[in-house]
Amino acid sequence: MPSGKSFEDHLDDFNTIILDLENIEIKVDDEDQVLLLLLISLPSQHDSLLDMLIYGRDSLSLDEVKAALFLKKLKKKLEGGGY
């Protein structure tokens, strides 16, 4: 993710790519979307979250990853004193 770009903007870009692929009849299943989102596009600041989500699990859904990333962002925001 480029520096200065919000996670929401990054996720919107990612979703646009997935929809573009579907429009040309390329289906990317949920587990592959998770791998693409995590392994290719997230910056290194999310490495510890990535490790926590991936290791010791048999499967992982995109919704679980999104929820974990949003919770991490909210926690960081609350620790900074802002809402």
N, C-alpha and C positions, 0 to 999 in steps of 0.2 A: 504494500500500500504506500503510495507516495506520501512523503512528509507533508503535514499540514492538511491532509484530507481526512475528514471524519470517518469513523467506522460506518456510520449510516450511509454515507456517500459511497464508500467502498463496497458495502453490501448491495447497494442499488446497482452499481456497475456489474457486480458479480451476477446478480439476478438477471440483468439485461443480457449478459452473455449466455446464460442458461436458456433464456427464452429465445434468443436468436438461434441457438443450436436446435431447439425444439421446432422452430419455424422452418428449418431446413431438414426436418425429420431425423434429427440426431437426438436420441433419448439418452440423457445422462442420469443414471439411477441415483438415489439418495445417498448411498454410501460413497459413490464416486464424487458427488458434489462436495461432500464433507472433506474428502481427501484433497480435492482441488482447492477448496476454500482455505483449508489449514496449511497444506504443505507448499502450495505455490504462492498464495497471495497475502498471507498475513505477515506482518513485520516481526522481527526477532523479539520485540518486547512481549510477544504472546507465547514465547517458547515454553515457559513453565506451565501455562494453561494448556497448551497443546500436549505436553507430556502427561499431565493429569487426566486429560480426556481420553487419550489414546491407549496408554499402557494399562494392561489388566482388564481390557474389555473385549468382548467378542464382536460387538457391533456398536455402531454409533450413528445417530440420526442427525440430520442437518438441524432440526429443531433443538436438539440438545446442545449442539455447538453454539447456535445463535443465542440461546438462553444463557449459557455460561459466559459468553462474551459480553452480553448486555449486563449481566450481574456484576462482572468484573468492572465494567465501566461505571456502573452505578456506585459500587463500593468505593472506587477511586474518587468519584465526584463527592460522595458523602464524607470521605476522609479529608477532603480538601475544604470542607465546611460549606460548600455550595449545594444548591438543589438544582 
